[in-house]
Amino acid sequence: MSDARPISEHWFHRLKSATRDLIKVCGGVIRAGEIAHRSKSEVSRWQSVTDSDVIDLAAAIALEADCGMPLVTTVMAELNGRRLTDEVAAQSASSLLDRHADVLRKSAETATLMARALEDMTITPAEAELLDRAASEQEAALRNFRAGLAAVRGSGAAHGAAPVGGLRAV
């Protein structure tokens, strides 16, 4: 093992550990070699802490695609001060936040119209029509928000889902 590693001992061991886990999840050294198109000797060196060889990017991508778990990619992201999130879950949470913001916006619009209508302590038929339209939009926004909540209840949490597909570094 060389003293001049491009990464610290800590990260070297984290990468080796993630590689070991990835190879195990993919069915062992022989199967991982077949998936990555590498020899079993090379695959064995990737997971051995006594060998300075580390898994290459193409092999990590192939193995992670096979098992659906970004084990090595997660370590590489963390090494660079990033973390992986599930894009679908993030979009779901973002969608829910957008829907909630829409409810609040429509509520504020209705409240503003009501305040203007009550300036003279009289609500005219025209003001009632505007208020009814605003209330209808507020009601639609609330229904949309509730539909988003129902989707979360039906499919699980809207954040940090299982590490499969659609992952991005943040």
N, C-alpha and C positions, 0 to 999 in steps of 0.2 A: 504494500500500500504506500502510495506516494504522500509526502508531507505537503505537497503543493496542490491541494484540491481546490477547485473553483468555488466550493461551498464548504461551510463549517462542518465539523464532526457531527453536530446535532442534526443538521439538515441531511447530511450523508446517510445517517442511520434512519432518519424518518423516510427518506426516499427508498432505501433498501427494504425497510419494513413494509412500506406500501407496495413495493414491487413483489415481495414475498406473498403478501395477501392477494394481490392481483393474480399471480401465477396459481396460487391455491384455488381461488374462486374459478379460474378458467380450466381447472381440471388437472393441474400438475405440470411438471416440467415438459414432458413429452407433448401433451396437447397444446400447451402454450407455445412451444416451439413450432408446432404445425400451423397454428393460427398466425403467428408472427413471421413465419417463414425463416426461422433461425434454428440453429442446432441446439440440441438439449444441453450441450456443454456451455454454449453462450448464455442460454436462459439460466442455467445454474449459477453462472458467474454474476448475473444481474442481481440475484437474491442473496448472494454470499457477502457478508460484511468483511471477510478477509480478502476479497477481491475488489479492486478499484473500479472495475467495469460497472457502468450503470445502464439501465434500460434506455434505449434510444426512443425518440419521439414517435417514429412510425410504429414501432412495436407496441408502445404504450397505447397509442390510439387504436390499433387493431385489437389488442386484448381488452381494452375498456369497452370497445364497441361490442365485442363478443358477450361480455357479462353484464353490460349496462351499468357498470359502477365506475365512476371516475376516481379511482383510488390514487393513482400516480398524479393525475391532473390536479387533484385537490392539494396534494403536497407542493406541487410546482406553483400553484396559485398562492398558497400561503407563504412560500419562500419569497415571493415577490410582493408580499403585503396585501394580497387579495384573498377573496373567498368566493366560493361558488354558490350560486343561488339557482333555484329552479325557476326558469323563465316563465313557465306556465303558471306556477304558484304566484310569482311576483306580479304577473299580469292580472291574475285573479284578485290579488290584494289591491293592486292599483285600480282595477275596475271598480271594486267595492268602494274605495276611497273617492273615486270620481263620482260614483252614484250618490254617495253621502254628501259630497260637496254640492251636487246638483240640487238635492233636497234642501240644503241650507240656503242656497242661492234663490231658489223658488220661494222659500219661506220669507226671505228678506224682501223679495220683490212684492209679495202679497202684503207684508207688513208696511212697506213704503206706500203702496197704493192706499191701504187702509188709513194710514196717518194723513195722507193728502186729502182723502175723502172726508175725514173727520175734522179738518181744519175749521170748517164753518159749522160743525156739529150737525150736518145734514148729509145723508147719502142719497144722491140723485139716482135715477134709473140708469143713466149712462155710467156713473161710478160703480153701481151695483153690477152692471154688465162687465166692466173691466175687472172688478174684484172676483166675479164668478169665473172669468177666464183664467185669471191668475191662480185661483184656488184649484181649478181643474188641472193646470200645469203642475202645481205643487203636488196634487194627488197622484198624477201620473209619475212624477219623479219619485214619490214615496213608494208607489207600486214597483217601479224599476229597482229601487234600492232593496225592497223586500224580496224581489225575485233573485237578486244577487246573493242575499243572505241565505235564501233557500238553496241556492246552488252550492254554497259553501257547506251548509249542513248536509247536503246530499253527497258531496264528494270529499269532504275533509277540510282541514285547515287551509286558509288562503295564504299561508306563508310557510317557507322551509319544508317543502314536501320531500319525499324520498329522492335520493340522488340518481335519477335516471333521466336521460334525454333532455334536451332543451336547456342545458346548463350554461351559465355565463359567469364570467369573473366580474366582481364588483369591487 
